Amino acid sequence: MPQVFISLIFVLLSGLASPIAYAENYELGQGWRSGNFYLSGYTNLELIDRFGSPAKLDIDDFSVFASGNINQWVNPFAEIELSKHTLIQQGGNAQNG
């Protein structure tokens, strides 16, 4: 059950980021700005298909950063990271480390 929940969160966040990437003034690597707050991140996917073993799609690293600039003393920053998570495995029974 936790694997399904984490995979669902990943898909929802990917869908949220899609319209941002097509914004008129967006440049790759810039992140998304809303007022004094920024949202950015990156992901690294790996498709592993070794001879003699089941193929699988892994998230090697998925990170989302949120930061803000409230005033000269208060500048919050938060990071959410997911690593080494198997999204899809041929034949099922995905195991995460």
C-alpha positions in Angstrom: 0.0 0.0 0.0 2.8 2.6 0.8 4.3 1.9 -2.7 1.0 2.8 -4.4 0.6 5.9 -2.3 4.1 7.1 -3.1 3.7 6.4 -6.8 0.4 8.3 -6.8 2.0 11.3 -5.2 4.8 11.2 -7.8 2.2 11.1 -10.6 0.2 14.0 -9.1 3.3 16.2 -8.6 4.4 15.5 -12.2 1.0 16.6 -13.5 1.2 19.7 -11.4 4.5 20.6 -12.9 3.5 20.1 -16.5 1.5 23.3 -17.0 4.3 25.3 -15.3 6.8 24.0 -17.9 4.6 25.4 -20.7 4.2 28.8 -19.1 5.1 31.7 -21.5 8.0 33.2 -19.5 9.4 29.9 -18.1 13.0 28.9 -18.7 14.3 25.4 -17.9 16.0 25.4 -14.5 14.3 28.5 -13.3 11.6 26.9 -11.1 8.2 28.4 -10.6 7.6 31.7 -8.9 4.5 32.9 -7.2 5.0 36.3 -5.5 7.9 35.9 -3.0 7.8 32.1 -3.1 9.6 29.6 -5.4 8.9 26.0 -6.2 11.6 23.9 -8.0 13.0 20.5 -8.2 14.3 17.7 -10.3 14.0 13.9 -10.9 16.3 11.1 -12.2 14.5 8.1 -13.6 16.3 4.8 -14.5 15.0 2.1 -16.8 16.9 -1.0 -15.8 16.7 -4.0 -18.3 19.5 -6.4 -17.5 19.7 -9.7 -19.4 18.1 -12.5 -17.5 16.3 -10.3 -14.9 13.0 -8.5 -14.9 12.9 -4.9 -16.3 12.0 -2.1 -14.0 11.6 1.6 -13.8 13.1 3.3 -10.8 13.1 6.8 -9.4 16.8 7.2 -8.5 16.2 10.7 -7.1 13.1 12.9 -6.9 13.4 16.3 -5.1 11.1 19.3 -4.7 12.3 22.5 -3.1 10.1 25.3 -1.8 11.6 28.6 -0.6 10.4 32.1 0.2 11.5 35.6 0.9 9.2 37.1 3.5 11.6 39.8 4.8 15.3 40.2 5.4 15.2 37.9 8.5 12.6 35.3 7.5 13.5 33.2 4.4 12.0 29.7 4.8 13.2 26.7 2.8 11.9 23.1 2.6 12.9 20.1 0.7 11.1 16.8 0.0 13.2 13.9 -1.4 12.4 10.4 -2.6 15.2 8.1 -3.7 15.6 4.4 -4.7 11.9 3.8 -5.4 10.7 1.2 -7.9 7.7 2.6 -9.9 7.1 -0.4 -12.3 8.6 -3.8 -12.3 8.1 -6.5 -14.9 6.1 -9.3 -13.3 5.2 -7.2 -10.2 6.5 -7.7 -6.7 8.5 -4.4 -6.7 10.7 -4.0 -3.7 12.0 -0.6 -2.5 15.2 0.0 -0.7 
